[in-house]
């Protein structure tokens, strides 16, 4: 049984970052008033390499931040919340999206921090209920995507 599970777990591991990007792609379509279909989650595979580069680079940054007395790691997690939507919206590379997210988050720090806390609490409460995460995660993904769109539009207008 365990040898059969290894290929499945490996496949899920490889697919997780692109599927997460697909969730943000769906949120982007929904926020823009477009029809969202379940198959849209697989559009994240258009960002397969980018999603993995993002995961590796952002992961390294956050780990370094946690090594530097935890607070820098938490701050980086907050500032990186816009990276995936920006990568999708603006068709950026992973490192460009990370840099843009950090810049956008720093320029709007109070809002960014409050959004992160709100999304964290919604996801915690959603996770406390058996199927609550199924609603909470897409809901907060939409929040973050909408914020990324609005903040990046404000930046371009300024």
Backbone as a printed PyTorch tensor [residue, N CA C, xyz], in Angstrom:
tensor([[[  0.8290,  -1.1890,   0.0000],
         [  0.0000,   0.0000,   0.0000],
         [  0.8770,   1.2570,   0.0000]],

        [[  1.9360,   1.2790,   0.8000],
         [  2.7800,   2.4630,   0.8910],
         [  3.4950,   2.7530,  -0.4180]],

        [[  3.9430,   1.7340,  -1.1360],
         [  4.6270,   1.9760,  -2.4090],
         [  3.6740,   2.5480,  -3.4420]],

        [[  2.4040,   2.2250,  -3.3630],
         [  1.4140,   2.7980,  -4.2760],
         [  1.1470,   4.2620,  -3.9410]],

        [[  1.2570,   4.6070,  -2.6770],
         [  0.9630,   5.9750,  -2.2540],
         [  2.0730,   6.9450,  -2.6470]],

        [[  3.3060,   6.4780,  -2.7490],
         [  4.4210,   7.3760,  -3.0570],
         [  4.2600,   8.1030,  -4.3900]],

        [[  3.9290,   7.4270,  -5.4870],
         [  3.7440,   8.1800,  -6.7430],
         [  2.5890,   9.1860,  -6.6740]],

        [[  1.5470,   8.8320,  -5.9580],
         [  0.4090,   9.7400,  -5.8190],
         [  0.8220,  10.9740,  -5.0160]],

        [[  1.5250,  10.7600,  -3.9130],
         [  1.9930,  11.8830,  -3.1020],
         [  2.9730,  12.7550,  -3.8690]],

        [[  3.8500,  12.1480,  -4.6310],
         [  4.8140,  12.9050,  -5.4320],
         [  4.0900,  13.7490,  -6.4790]],

        [[  3.0790,  13.1730,  -7.1250],
         [  2.2990,  13.9060,  -8.1260],
         [  1.5690,  15.0830,  -7.4840]],

        [[  0.9650,  14.8490,  -6.3280],
         [  0.2820,  15.9370,  -5.6260],
         [  1.2650,  17.0280,  -5.2170]],

        [[  2.4570,  16.6220,  -4.7830],
         [  3.4910,  17.5810,  -4.4080],
         [  3.8790,  18.4490,  -5.6050]],

        [[  4.0930,  17.8300,  -6.7590],
         [  4.4590,  18.5740,  -7.9650],
         [  3.3380,  19.4880,  -8.4460]],

        [[  2.1040,  19.0390,  -8.2660],
         [  0.9510,  19.7820,  -8.7850],
         [  0.4860,  20.9030,  -7.8640]],

        [[  0.8710,  20.8860,  -6.6010],
         [  0.3330,  21.8540,  -5.6330],
         [  0.5850,  23.3150,  -6.0180]],

        [[  1.8240,  23.7260,  -6.3230],
         [  2.0150,  25.1430,  -6.6680],
         [  1.2100,  25.5920,  -7.9030]],

        [[  1.2080,  24.8260,  -9.0000],
         [  0.3880,  25.2700, -10.1380],
         [ -1.1140,  25.2930,  -9.8200]],

        [[ -1.5890,  24.3510,  -9.0200],
         [ -3.0040,  24.3610,  -8.6630],
         [ -3.3450,  25.5640,  -7.7910]],

        [[ -2.4190,  25.9560,  -6.9340],
         [ -2.6190,  27.1540,  -6.1160],
         [ -2.6810,  28.3900,  -7.0150]],

        [[ -1.8210,  28.4500,  -8.0240],
         [ -1.8730,  29.5330,  -9.0030],
         [ -3.2080,  29.4960,  -9.7400]],

        [[ -3.7040,  28.3030, -10.0240],
         [ -5.0040,  28.1590, -10.6780],
         [ -6.1310,  28.7290,  -9.8440]],

        [[ -6.0500,  28.5570,  -8.5370],
         [ -7.0530,  29.1320,  -7.6340],
         [ -7.0440,  30.6570,  -7.7430]],

        [[ -5.8590,  31.2430,  -7.7950],
         [ -5.7650,  32.7000,  -7.9590],
         [ -6.2270,  33.1340,  -9.3550]],

        [[ -5.9850,  32.3080, -10.3660],
         [ -6.4710,  32.6100, -11.7130],
         [ -8.0020,  32.6580, -11.7050]],

        [[ -8.6140,  31.7020, -11.0110],
         [-10.0760,  31.6850, -10.9050],
         [-10.5790,  32.9380, -10.1770]],

        [[ -9.8830,  33.3150,  -9.1130],
         [-10.2720,  34.5220,  -8.3720],
         [-10.1670,  35.7500,  -9.2640]],

        [[ -9.0970,  35.8240, -10.0510],
         [ -8.9060,  36.9480, -10.9710],
         [-10.0540,  37.0250, -11.9710]],

        [[-10.4430,  35.8980, -12.5530],
         [-11.5730,  35.8900, -13.4800],
         [-12.8600,  36.3370, -12.7910]],

        [[-13.0910,  35.8170, -11.5880],
         [-14.3070,  36.1630, -10.8590],
         [-14.3750,  37.6300, -10.4920]],

        [[-13.2570,  38.1790, -10.0310],
         [-13.2040,  39.5940,  -9.6640],
         [-13.4590,  40.4740, -10.8830]],

        [[-13.0310,  40.0210, -12.0540],
         [-13.2340,  40.7840, -13.2910],
         [-14.6010,  40.5350, -13.9250]],

        [[-15.4610,  39.7830, -13.2470],
         [-16.8130,  39.5580, -13.7510],
         [-16.9080,  38.5060, -14.8370]],

        [[-15.8510,  37.7550, -15.0470],
         [-15.8710,  36.6890, -16.0500],
         [-16.4460,  35.4200, -15.4300]],

        [[-16.9800,  34.5540, -16.2840],
         [-17.4780,  33.2730, -15.7980],
         [-16.3080,  32.4040, -15.3660]],

        [[-16.4450,  31.7880, -14.2130],
         [-15.4060,  30.9130, -13.6650],
         [-15.8900,  29.4780, -13.7760]],

        [[-15.0290,  28.6230, -14.2750],
         [-15.3450,  27.2050, -14.4130],
         [-14.3580,  26.4020, -13.5670]],

        [[-14.7800,  25.2320, -13.1380],
         [-13.9040,  24.3810, -12.3240],
         [-12.6010,  24.0620, -13.0570]],

        [[-12.6740,  23.9170, -14.3680],
         [-11.4760,  23.5910, -15.1530],
         [-10.4500,  24.7210, -15.1400]],

        [[-10.8560,  25.9340, -14.7560],
         [ -9.9290,  27.0630, -14.7120],
         [ -8.7930,  26.8420, -13.7160]],

        [[ -9.0210,  25.9950, -12.7190],
         [ -7.9590,  25.7350, -11.7460],
         [ -6.7310,  25.1460, -12.4410]],

        [[ -6.9500,  24.4580, -13.5570],
         [ -5.8320,  23.8450, -14.2770],
         [ -5.0600,  24.8570, -15.1240]],

        [[ -5.5750,  26.0840, -15.2490],
         [ -4.8180,  27.1410, -15.9320],
         [ -3.5460,  27.4740, -15.1620]],

        [[ -3.5140,  27.1140, -13.8970],
         [ -2.3140,  27.3070, -13.1010],
         [ -1.1210,  26.5580, -13.6660]],

        [[ -1.3740,  25.4940, -14.4330],
         [ -0.2720,  24.7500, -15.0380],
         [  0.4030,  25.5430, -16.1560]],

        [[ -0.2470,  26.5990, -16.6340],
         [  0.4220,  27.5220, -17.5610],
         [  1.5660,  28.2510, -16.8460]],

        [[  1.5270,  28.2420, -15.5210],
         [  2.5350,  28.9080, -14.6940],
         [  3.3810,  27.8820, -13.9300]],

        [[  3.5150,  26.6870, -14.4730],
         [  4.1810,  25.5970, -13.7470],
         [  5.5700,  25.9950, -13.2570]],

        [[  6.4290,  26.4300, -14.1770],
         [  7.7950,  26.7960, -13.7950],
         [  7.7780,  28.0240, -12.8930]],

        [[  6.9940,  29.0260, -13.2550],
         [  6.8990,  30.2500, -12.4540],
         [  6.4140,  29.9450, -11.0420]],

        [[  5.4330,  29.0480, -10.9300],
         [  4.9010,  28.7250,  -9.6020],
         [  5.9610,  28.0660,  -8.7340]],

        [[  6.7740,  27.2280,  -9.3280],
         [  7.8330,  26.5750,  -8.5590],
         [  8.9580,  27.5400,  -8.2140]],

        [[  9.3110,  28.4150,  -9.1440],
         [ 10.3340,  29.4240,  -8.8380],
         [  9.8360,  30.3180,  -7.7040]],

        [[  8.5750,  30.7350,  -7.7950],
         [  7.9900,  31.5530,  -6.7280],
         [  8.0690,  30.8160,  -5.3890]],

        [[  7.6240,  29.5640,  -5.3700],
         [  7.6160,  28.7950,  -4.1270],
         [  9.0140,  28.6870,  -3.5230]],

        [[  9.9970,  28.4130,  -4.3440],
         [ 11.3700,  28.2440,  -3.8560],
         [ 11.9390,  29.5710,  -3.3520]],

        [[ 11.8280,  30.6300,  -4.1620],
         [ 12.4110,  31.9250,  -3.7800],
         [ 11.6890,  32.5030,  -2.5660]],

        [[ 10.3550,  32.5250,  -2.5960],
         [  9.5950,  33.0630,  -1.4630],
         [  9.8420,  32.2170,  -0.2200]],

        [[  9.9030,  30.9120,  -0.3860],
         [ 10.1640,  30.0330,   0.7490],
         [ 11.5090,  30.3090,   1.3910]],

        [[ 12.5350,  30.4770,   0.5720],
         [ 13.8690,  30.7850,   1.0940],
         [ 13.8500,  32.1180,   1.8330]],

        [[ 13.2020,  33.1340,   1.2420],
         [ 13.1280,  34.4480,   1.8970],
         [ 12.4370,  34.3670,   3.2510]],

        [[ 11.3240,  33.6540,   3.3090],
         [ 10.5650,  33.5500,   4.5590],
         [ 11.3610,  32.7650,   5.6020]],

        [[ 12.0160,  31.6850,   5.1890],
         [ 12.8320,  30.9060,   6.1340],
         [ 13.9560,  31.7730,   6.6960]],

        [[ 14.6250,  32.5220,   5.8280],
         [ 15.6730,  33.4310,   6.3010],
         [ 15.0780,  34.4370,   7.2850]],

        [[ 13.8950,  34.9550,   6.9610],
         [ 13.2270,  35.8950,   7.8540],
         [ 12.9210,  35.2820,   9.2110]],

        [[ 12.4880,  34.0180,   9.2260],
         [ 12.2030,  33.3530,  10.5010],
         [ 13.4840,  33.0830,  11.2900]],

        [[ 14.5650,  32.7880,  10.5870],
         [ 15.8510,  32.5910,  11.2590],
         [ 16.2910,  33.8930,  11.9300]],

        [[ 15.9380,  35.0170,  11.3260],
         [ 16.2920,  36.3340,  11.8800],
         [ 15.2420,  36.7850,  12.9000]],

        [[ 14.9610,  35.9330,  13.8620],
         [ 14.1090,  36.2620,  15.0120],
         [ 12.6080,  36.3400,  14.7110]],

        [[ 12.1060,  35.5600,  13.8190],
         [ 10.6860,  35.3250,  13.5470],
         [  9.9450,  36.5170,  12.9450]],

        [[ 10.0130,  37.6960,  13.5250],
         [  9.2500,  38.8580,  13.0430],
         [  9.5410,  39.1600,  11.5670]],

        [[ 10.8020,  39.1590,  11.1200],
         [ 11.0410,  39.4040,   9.6890],
         [ 10.3580,  38.3630,   8.7860]],

        [[ 10.2850,  37.1310,   9.2390],
         [  9.6030,  36.0940,   8.4600],
         [  8.1160,  36.3540,   8.3480]],

        [[  7.5180,  36.7630,   9.4520],
         [  6.0870,  37.0950,   9.4400],
         [  5.8440,  38.3020,   8.5340]],

        [[  6.6910,  39.3160,   8.6450],
         [  6.5540,  40.4980,   7.7860],
         [  6.6670,  40.1200,   6.3090]],

        [[  7.6050,  39.2450,   5.9810],
         [  7.7400,  38.8210,   4.5830],
         [  6.5060,  38.0650,   4.1110]],

        [[  5.9410,  37.2150,   4.9700],
         [  4.7170,  36.5120,   4.5810],
         [  3.5950,  37.5020,   4.2870]],

        [[  3.4990,  38.5410,   5.0960],
         [  2.4730,  39.5750,   4.8840],
         [  2.7330,  40.3140,   3.5780]],

        [[  3.9730,  40.7120,   3.3540],
         [  4.3090,  41.4950,   2.1580],
         [  4.2300,  40.6760,   0.8700]],

        [[  4.3590,  39.3730,   0.9700],
         [  4.3290,  38.5180,  -0.2290],
         [  2.9200,  38.0920,  -0.6400]],

        [[  1.9010,  38.5120,   0.0980],
         [  0.5580,  38.0230,  -0.1890],
         [  0.0290,  38.4440,  -1.5710]],

        [[  0.5710,  39.4900,  -2.1470],
         [  0.0960,  39.9440,  -3.4570],
         [  0.8720,  39.3230,  -4.6150]],

        [[  1.9220,  38.5730,  -4.3500],
         [  2.8240,  38.1100,  -5.4060],
         [  2.1160,  37.2500,  -6.4500]],

        [[  1.3810,  36.2400,  -6.0280],
         [  0.7480,  35.3440,  -7.0030],
         [ -0.2690,  36.0940,  -7.8620]],

        [[ -1.1840,  36.8780,  -7.2660],
         [ -2.0990,  37.6130,  -8.1400],
         [ -1.3720,  38.5470,  -9.1050]],

        [[ -0.3040,  39.2150,  -8.6430],
         [  0.4350,  40.1230,  -9.5270],
         [  1.1130,  39.3740, -10.6630]],

        [[  1.6530,  38.2060, -10.3780],
         [  2.2800,  37.3930, -11.4160],
         [  1.2610,  37.0530, -12.4960]],

        [[  0.0550,  36.7100, -12.0760],
         [ -1.0000,  36.3400, -13.0310],
         [ -1.5430,  37.5710, -13.7530]],

        [[ -1.8760,  38.6130, -13.0090],
         [ -2.4940,  39.8130, -13.5760],
         [ -1.5660,  40.5130, -14.5630]],

        [[ -0.3180,  40.6830, -14.1550],
         [  0.6270,  41.4640, -14.9510],
         [  1.5630,  40.6000, -15.7910]],

        [[  1.3200,  39.2770, -15.7630],
         [  2.1400,  38.3320, -16.5260],
         [  3.6280,  38.5410, -16.2330]],

        [[  3.9480,  38.5950, -14.9390],
         [  5.3170,  38.8070, -14.4720],
         [  6.0090,  37.4690, -14.2380]],

        [[  7.3060,  37.5430, -14.1140],
         [  8.0620,  36.3980, -13.6460],
         [  7.9480,  36.3090, -12.1350]],

        [[  8.4220,  35.2080, -11.5770],
         [  8.2980,  34.9840, -10.1400],
         [  9.0390,  36.0410,  -9.3260]],

        [[ 10.2800,  36.3160,  -9.6760],
         [ 11.0470,  37.2810,  -8.8780],
         [ 10.5070,  38.7020,  -9.0470]],

        [[ 10.0080,  39.0270, -10.2430],
         [  9.3820,  40.3380, -10.4440],
         [  8.1290,  40.4740,  -9.5830]],

        [[  7.3260,  39.4140,  -9.5510],
         [  6.1060,  39.4260,  -8.7520],
         [  6.3990,  39.5560,  -7.2690]],

        [[  7.4610,  38.8760,  -6.8190],
         [  7.8630,  38.9780,  -5.4180],
         [  8.2700,  40.4090,  -5.0960]],

        [[  9.1010,  41.0000,  -5.9370],
         [  9.5650,  42.3710,  -5.6980],
         [  8.4010,  43.3580,  -5.7340]],

        [[  7.5220,  43.2070,  -6.7100],
         [  6.3690,  44.1030,  -6.8260],
         [  5.4440,  43.9590,  -5.6170]],

        [[  5.2480,  42.7360,  -5.1540],
         [  4.4030,  42.5030,  -3.9870],
         [  4.9910,  43.1640,  -2.7500]],

        [[  6.2940,  43.0210,  -2.5620],
         [  6.9550,  43.6540,  -1.4150],
         [  6.8060,  45.1750,  -1.5070]],

        [[  7.0280,  45.7300,  -2.6830],
         [  6.8950,  47.1850,  -2.8600],
         [  5.4650,  47.6530,  -2.5980]],

        [[  4.4950,  46.9290,  -3.1420],
         [  3.0840,  47.2840,  -2.9660],
         [  2.6800,  47.1640,  -1.4970]],

        [[  3.1290,  46.1030,  -0.8500],
         [  2.8170,  45.8990,   0.5600],
         [  3.4380,  46.9570,   1.4560]],

        [[  4.6770,  47.3350,   1.1540],
         [  5.3440,  48.3720,   1.9510],
         [  4.6750,  49.7230,   1.7560]],

        [[  4.2620,  50.0320,   0.5380],
         [  3.6180,  51.3170,   0.2560],
         [  2.2280,  51.4150,   0.8910]],

        [[  1.6210,  50.2740,   1.1580],
         [  0.2680,  50.2230,   1.7470],
         [  0.2860,  49.3180,   2.9700]],

        [[  1.2570,  49.5400,   3.8540],
         [  1.5300,  48.5690,   4.9070],
         [  0.3620,  48.3430,   5.8630]],

        [[ -0.2800,  49.4010,   6.3250],
         [ -1.3780,  49.2260,   7.2900],
         [ -2.4900,  48.3830,   6.6850]],

        [[ -2.9010,  48.7180,   5.4660],
         [ -3.9410,  47.9450,   4.7940],
         [ -3.4850,  46.5010,   4.5880]],

        [[ -2.2500,  46.3260,   4.1410],
         [ -1.7150,  44.9950,   3.8610],
         [ -1.6950,  44.1440,   5.1270]],

        [[ -1.2750,  44.7300,   6.2350],
         [ -1.2400,  44.0030,   7.5010],
         [ -2.6470,  43.6340,   7.9620]],

        [[ -3.5760,  44.5720,   7.8740],
         [ -4.9590,  44.2880,   8.2770],
         [ -5.5940,  43.2250,   7.3890]],

        [[ -5.2960,  43.2680,   6.0950],
         [ -5.8080,  42.2440,   5.1810],
         [ -5.2370,  40.8760,   5.5460]],

        [[ -3.9530,  40.8110,   5.8310],
         [ -3.3190,  39.5420,   6.1930],
         [ -3.9260,  38.9800,   7.4800]],

        [[ -4.1230,  39.8380,   8.4640],
         [ -4.7180,  39.3870,   9.7320],
         [ -6.1410,  38.8990,   9.5100]],

        [[ -6.9140,  39.6490,   8.7280],
         [ -8.3010,  39.2690,   8.4360],
         [ -8.3550,  37.9260,   7.7200]],

        [[ -7.5260,  37.7720,   6.6860],
         [ -7.5180,  36.5080,   5.9370],
         [ -7.0560,  35.3520,   6.8110]],

        [[ -6.0580,  35.5990,   7.6540],
         [ -5.5720,  34.5710,   8.5640],
         [ -6.6970,  34.1150,   9.4990]],

        [[ -7.4230,  35.0640,  10.0610],
         [ -8.5100,  34.7250,  10.9880],
         [ -9.6430,  33.9780,  10.2780]],

        [[ -9.9920,  34.4200,   9.0770],
         [-11.0340,  33.7240,   8.3150],
         [-10.6030,  32.2890,   8.0250]],

        [[ -9.3470,  32.1020,   7.6280],
         [ -8.8610,  30.7510,   7.3280],
         [ -8.7740,  29.8870,   8.5830]],

        [[ -8.3910,  30.4740,   9.7130],
         [ -8.3540,  29.7260,  10.9820],
         [ -9.7650,  29.2920,  11.3680]],

        [[-10.7080,  30.2280,  11.2990],
         [-12.0920,  29.8860,  11.6430],
         [-12.6670,  28.8690,  10.6610]],

        [[-12.3490,  29.0460,   9.3850],
         [-12.8100,  28.0860,   8.3870],
         [-12.2280,  26.7050,   8.6210]],

        [[-10.9640,  26.6590,   9.0000],
         [-10.3170,  25.3780,   9.2540],
         [-10.8310,  24.6970,  10.5150]],

        [[-11.4100,  25.4720,  11.4270],
         [-11.9400,  24.9070,  12.6650],
         [-13.2190,  24.1100,  12.4210]],

        [[-13.8920,  24.4140,  11.3410],
         [-15.1040,  23.6940,  10.9570],
         [-14.6850,  22.6690,   9.9010]],

        [[-15.2560,  21.5150,   9.9500],
         [-14.8040,  20.4120,   9.0990],
         [-14.6260,  20.8010,   7.6300]],

        [[-15.5990,  21.4060,   7.0230],
         [-15.4830,  21.7640,   5.6030],
         [-15.3420,  23.2720,   5.3990]],

        [[-15.0940,  23.9930,   6.4580],
         [-15.0030,  25.4540,   6.3790],
         [-13.8880,  25.9490,   5.4890]],

        [[-12.7820,  25.1990,   5.4260],
         [-11.6580,  25.5930,   4.5820],
         [-12.0170,  25.6350,   3.1120]],

        [[-12.9810,  24.8160,   2.7220],
         [-13.4190,  24.7930,   1.3210],
         [-14.0220,  26.1300,   0.9320]],

        [[-14.6260,  26.8140,   1.8870],
         [-15.1950,  28.1390,   1.6440],
         [-14.1830,  29.2330,   1.9770]],

        [[-13.4650,  29.0780,   3.0800],
         [-12.5870,  30.1390,   3.5760],
         [-11.4360,  30.4330,   2.6280]],

        [[-10.7590,  29.4190,   2.1400],
         [ -9.5780,  29.6430,   1.2940],
         [ -9.9450,  30.3540,  -0.0150]],

        [[-10.9470,  29.9010,  -0.7550],
         [-11.3050,  30.6700,  -1.9600],
         [-11.7600,  32.0950,  -1.6430]],

        [[-12.4700,  32.2650,  -0.5400],
         [-12.9510,  33.5780,  -0.1320],
         [-11.7710,  34.5250,   0.1090]],

        [[-10.7860,  34.0820,   0.8590],
         [ -9.6320,  34.9370,   1.1390],
         [ -8.7650,  35.1200,  -0.0990]],

        [[ -8.7440,  34.1450,  -0.9730],
         [ -8.0190,  34.2820,  -2.2440],
         [ -8.6290,  35.4080,  -3.0710]],

        [[ -9.9420,  35.4870,  -3.0710],
         [-10.6310,  36.5650,  -3.7850],
         [-10.2950,  37.9130,  -3.1460]],

        [[-10.3170,  37.9770,  -1.8160],
         [ -9.9480,  39.2190,  -1.1070],
         [ -8.5680,  39.7020,  -1.5370]],

        [[ -7.5990,  38.8030,  -1.4930],
         [ -6.2150,  39.1720,  -1.8010],
         [ -6.0710,  39.5670,  -3.2630]],

        [[ -6.7390,  38.8400,  -4.1480],
         [ -6.6760,  39.1640,  -5.5780],
         [ -7.2780,  40.5300,  -5.8530]],

        [[ -8.4330,  40.8000,  -5.2690],
         [ -9.0850,  42.1090,  -5.4520],
         [ -8.1940,  43.2280,  -4.9160]],

        [[ -7.5830,  43.0070,  -3.7610],
         [ -6.6930,  44.0140,  -3.1890],
         [ -5.4860,  44.2450,  -4.0960]],

        [[ -4.9190,  43.1780,  -4.6290],
         [ -3.7560,  43.3140,  -5.5140],
         [ -4.1150,  44.1060,  -6.7710]],

        [[ -5.2850,  43.8380,  -7.3200],
         [ -5.7360,  44.5780,  -8.5090],
         [ -5.9040,  46.0550,  -8.1720]],

        [[ -6.6320,  46.3420,  -7.1010],
         [ -6.9080,  47.7350,  -6.7340],
         [ -5.6310,  48.4980,  -6.3860]],

        [[ -4.7670,  47.8970,  -5.5990],
         [ -3.5380,  48.5820,  -5.1990],
         [ -2.5930,  48.7980,  -6.3800]],

        [[ -2.5040,  47.8150,  -7.2760],
         [ -1.6170,  48.0010,  -8.4260],
         [ -2.1850,  49.0290,  -9.3990]],

        [[ -3.5260,  49.1020,  -9.5080],
         [ -4.1430,  50.1380, -10.3450],
         [ -3.9060,  51.5180,  -9.7600]],

        [[ -4.0060,  51.6440,  -8.4390],
         [ -3.7420,  52.9270,  -7.7710],
         [ -2.2960,  53.3530,  -7.9920]],

        [[ -1.3950,  52.4030,  -7.9290],
         [  0.0270,  52.7070,  -8.1180],
         [  0.2730,  53.2160,  -9.5380]],

        [[ -0.3700,  52.5800, -10.5200],
         [ -0.1890,  52.9880, -11.9140],
         [ -0.7880,  54.3680, -12.1720]],

        [[ -1.8890,  54.7030, -11.4820],
         [ -2.5420,  55.9930, -11.6770],
         [ -1.7560,  57.1320, -11.0110]],

        [[ -0.9770,  56.7790,  -9.9980],
         [ -0.2330,  57.8220,  -9.2600],
         [  0.9740,  58.3200, -10.0160]]])
